[in-house]
Amino acid sequence: MRTHAPGVRTASRRRLVLVVALLAASAAVVVGIAARVVTHQSLELTNLVWNLFLAWIPFALGLVVYDHARNGARRRSLLPLGAAWLVFLPNAPYIVTDVKILDHLVSRIFWYDAVLVVGAATLGLLLGFVSLYLVQAVVSARLGRMAGWLFAAGALVLSGIGVHLGRYQRWNSWEVVTEPTKIFGGLAEGLLDPLAHARPLALSAVFAAVWCSGYAVFYSVCRPQLRRLEGR
């Protein structure tokens, strides 16, 4: 029977506390949206609920990858989980683009709406950043610190591209599996003829740069707390 050191058990409890806190914050946003639907008979913000749910998927997968790695899982069992995590990761920063909803909202409760939208966007970023930190920790532990940062940078850039594909070309994460030819064909076309696709490439670059900068700030500020999730 496998036994765990006290530090590992403490780290597991801390991760559980984090999950509960994020669930509570997400529930608060959902309740706020539900209250708006009931009191104003409006469905304008209900898409945030779905997008917030999608943002939870990479977080959940990141936890699974991390726990499997800590329990000694082999690389071949981690790769499918890691691939699924990477496919769904853009859903976390994607929710930030929902702030565009505020442009056309004409409401007496504008600031109430703004709090809900910004709250959901903040949660999306936190879910994405924490999941990236955990998966980066796995890569760093197995392949070295430099490999971990190269992996994180690659994931961030791909997420920037994914946000553009989702917001402007309306692709969904699972269509990487169901419609791979169309998605990768479109990406190849843009890379082979960048002048004809300057706008989407520029937007992808901007998304990636903002996502990278945000993660760098998050990592620098929150690293002491994040290390406690690892039992360090």
C-alpha positions as CSV (number, residue, x, y, z in Angstrom):
1,M,0.0,0.0,0.0
2,R,1.4,3.4,-1.0
3,T,2.0,5.9,1.8
4,H,2.5,9.6,1.5
5,A,4.7,11.9,3.5
6,P,3.0,14.5,5.7
7,G,4.2,17.3,3.3
8,V,2.5,15.6,0.3
9,R,-0.7,15.2,2.3
10,T,-0.6,18.9,3.3
11,A,0.0,19.9,-0.3
12,S,-3.0,17.8,-1.4
13,R,-5.2,19.5,1.2
14,R,-4.0,22.9,0.0
15,R,-4.9,22.0,-3.6
16,L,-8.3,20.9,-2.3
17,V,-8.8,24.2,-0.6
18,L,-7.9,26.0,-3.8
19,V,-10.4,24.0,-5.8
20,V,-13.2,24.7,-3.2
21,A,-12.4,28.4,-3.3
22,L,-12.5,28.6,-7.1
23,L,-15.7,26.5,-7.1
24,A,-17.2,29.0,-4.6
25,A,-16.2,32.0,-6.7
26,S,-17.6,30.3,-9.9
27,A,-20.8,29.5,-8.1
28,A,-21.1,33.1,-7.0
29,V,-20.8,34.3,-10.7
30,V,-23.4,31.7,-11.8
31,V,-25.8,32.7,-9.0
32,G,-25.4,36.3,-10.0
33,I,-26.2,35.5,-13.6
34,A,-29.2,33.5,-12.6
35,A,-30.5,36.3,-10.4
36,R,-30.1,38.6,-13.4
37,V,-32.1,36.2,-15.6
38,V,-34.9,36.0,-13.0
39,T,-35.2,39.7,-12.2
40,H,-34.6,41.1,-15.7
41,Q,-35.9,38.3,-18.0
42,S,-32.7,38.6,-20.0
43,L,-30.3,35.9,-21.2
44,E,-27.6,38.2,-22.3
45,L,-24.9,37.0,-19.9
46,T,-25.8,33.3,-19.8
47,N,-23.1,32.4,-22.3
48,L,-20.6,33.2,-19.5
49,V,-21.8,30.1,-17.6
50,W,-20.9,27.8,-20.5
51,N,-17.6,29.6,-21.1
52,L,-16.7,29.4,-17.4
53,F,-17.5,25.6,-17.5
54,L,-15.1,25.2,-20.4
55,A,-12.4,27.1,-18.5
56,W,-12.7,24.6,-15.7
57,I,-11.8,21.7,-18.1
58,P,-8.1,22.5,-18.5
59,F,-7.9,23.2,-14.7
60,A,-9.3,19.8,-14.0
61,L,-7.1,18.1,-16.5
62,G,-4.1,19.9,-15.1
63,L,-4.8,18.6,-11.6
64,V,-5.2,15.0,-13.0
65,V,-1.9,15.3,-14.9
66,Y,-0.1,16.6,-11.8
67,D,-1.5,14.0,-9.4
68,H,-0.8,11.2,-11.9
69,A,2.8,12.4,-12.3
70,R,3.2,12.7,-8.5
71,N,2.0,9.1,-8.2
72,G,4.7,7.9,-10.6
73,A,2.6,7.5,-13.8
74,R,4.6,6.7,-16.9
75,R,5.1,9.1,-19.7
76,R,2.9,7.2,-22.1
77,S,-0.1,7.5,-19.8
78,L,0.6,11.2,-19.2
79,L,0.9,12.2,-22.9
80,P,-2.8,11.7,-23.8
81,L,-3.9,13.6,-20.7
82,G,-1.4,16.4,-21.5
83,A,-2.6,16.6,-25.1
84,A,-6.2,16.9,-23.9
85,W,-5.2,19.6,-21.5
86,L,-3.4,21.5,-24.2
87,V,-6.4,21.3,-26.5
88,F,-8.7,22.8,-23.9
89,L,-6.3,25.3,-22.4
90,P,-7.3,28.2,-24.7
91,N,-10.8,28.0,-23.1
92,A,-9.4,29.6,-20.0
93,P,-8.1,32.9,-21.5
94,Y,-10.9,32.9,-24.1
95,I,-13.4,34.0,-21.5
96,V,-11.5,37.3,-21.2
97,T,-12.7,38.2,-24.7
98,D,-16.3,38.1,-23.3
99,V,-15.7,41.6,-22.0
100,K,-16.9,42.7,-25.5
101,I,-20.4,42.0,-24.3
102,L,-20.2,45.2,-22.3
103,D,-20.0,47.2,-25.5
104,H,-23.6,46.7,-26.4
105,L,-25.2,46.3,-23.0
106,V,-27.6,49.1,-22.4
107,S,-28.8,48.4,-18.9
108,R,-29.6,50.2,-15.6
109,I,-27.5,47.6,-13.9
110,F,-24.4,48.1,-16.1
111,W,-22.0,47.9,-13.2
112,Y,-23.6,44.7,-11.9
113,D,-23.1,43.2,-15.3
114,A,-19.5,44.5,-15.4
115,V,-18.7,42.8,-12.1
116,L,-20.1,39.5,-13.4
117,V,-18.2,39.7,-16.7
118,V,-14.9,40.8,-15.1
119,G,-15.3,38.2,-12.3
120,A,-15.8,35.4,-14.9
121,A,-12.8,36.6,-16.9
122,T,-10.6,36.8,-13.8
123,L,-11.6,33.2,-12.8
124,G,-10.8,32.0,-16.3
125,L,-7.3,33.5,-16.1
126,L,-6.7,32.0,-12.7
127,L,-7.9,28.6,-13.8
128,G,-5.7,28.7,-16.8
129,F,-2.6,30.0,-15.0
130,V,-2.8,27.5,-12.1
131,S,-3.3,24.6,-14.5
132,L,-0.3,25.7,-16.6
133,Y,1.8,26.1,-13.4
134,L,1.0,22.5,-12.4
135,V,1.7,21.0,-15.8
136,Q,4.9,23.0,-16.1
137,A,5.9,21.6,-12.8
138,V,5.5,18.1,-14.1
139,V,7.6,18.9,-17.2
140,S,10.3,20.6,-15.2
141,A,10.5,17.7,-12.7
142,R,10.9,15.1,-15.5
143,L,12.9,17.1,-18.2
144,G,14.5,20.0,-16.4
145,R,13.6,23.6,-15.6
146,M,14.6,24.9,-19.0
147,A,12.3,22.4,-20.7
148,G,9.5,23.4,-18.4
149,W,9.7,27.0,-19.4
150,L,10.0,26.2,-23.1
151,F,6.9,24.0,-22.7
152,A,5.0,26.8,-20.9
153,A,6.0,29.3,-23.6
154,G,4.8,27.0,-26.3
155,A,1.5,26.3,-24.5
156,L,1.0,30.1,-24.1
157,V,1.6,30.8,-27.7
158,L,-0.7,28.0,-28.9
159,S,-3.3,29.3,-26.5
160,G,-3.1,32.7,-28.1
161,I,-3.7,31.1,-31.5
162,G,-6.6,29.1,-30.0
163,V,-8.3,32.2,-28.6
164,H,-8.3,33.7,-32.0
165,L,-9.6,30.5,-33.6
166,G,-12.4,30.4,-31.1
167,R,-13.4,34.0,-31.0
168,Y,-13.1,35.0,-34.7
169,Q,-13.3,31.7,-36.6
170,R,-15.7,30.1,-34.1
171,W,-13.9,26.8,-33.8
172,N,-14.4,24.7,-30.6
173,S,-11.7,22.8,-28.8
174,W,-13.0,19.4,-29.6
175,E,-13.0,20.1,-33.3
176,V,-9.3,19.6,-33.3
177,V,-10.3,16.0,-33.2
178,T,-13.5,16.1,-35.3
179,E,-12.3,18.6,-37.9
180,P,-8.5,18.5,-37.8
181,T,-8.0,19.0,-41.6
182,K,-10.0,22.2,-41.7
183,I,-8.3,23.7,-38.6
184,F,-4.7,22.8,-39.4
185,G,-5.3,23.5,-43.1
186,G,-6.4,27.1,-42.2
187,L,-3.4,27.5,-39.9
188,A,-1.0,26.3,-42.6
189,E,-2.6,28.7,-45.1
190,G,-2.1,31.6,-42.8
191,L,1.5,30.8,-42.2
192,L,2.3,30.2,-45.8
193,D,0.8,33.5,-46.9
194,P,1.1,35.8,-43.9
195,L,0.5,39.1,-45.9
196,A,-2.9,37.9,-46.9
197,H,-3.7,36.9,-43.3
198,A,-2.0,39.8,-41.5
199,R,-5.0,40.6,-39.2
200,P,-5.6,37.1,-37.8
201,L,-1.9,36.6,-37.3
202,A,-1.5,39.9,-35.6
203,L,-4.4,39.2,-33.3
204,S,-3.0,35.7,-32.5
205,A,0.3,37.4,-31.7
206,V,-1.3,40.0,-29.4
207,F,-3.3,37.3,-27.6
208,A,-0.2,35.2,-27.1
209,A,1.8,38.2,-25.9
210,V,-0.8,39.3,-23.4
211,W,-1.3,35.7,-22.2
212,C,2.5,35.3,-21.8
213,S,2.9,38.6,-19.9
214,G,0.0,37.7,-17.6
215,Y,1.4,34.4,-16.7
216,A,4.9,35.9,-16.1
217,V,3.3,38.3,-13.6
218,F,1.2,35.6,-12.0
219,Y,4.2,33.3,-11.7
220,S,6.4,36.0,-10.1
221,V,3.8,37.2,-7.6
222,C,2.1,33.9,-6.7
223,R,5.0,31.5,-6.8
224,P,5.5,31.3,-3.0
225,Q,1.9,30.3,-2.6
226,L,2.0,28.0,-5.7
227,R,5.0,26.1,-4.3
228,R,2.9,25.2,-1.3
229,L,0.5,23.4,-3.6
230,E,3.5,21.1,-4.4
231,G,4.4,20.6,-0.8
232,R,7.6,22.7,-1.0
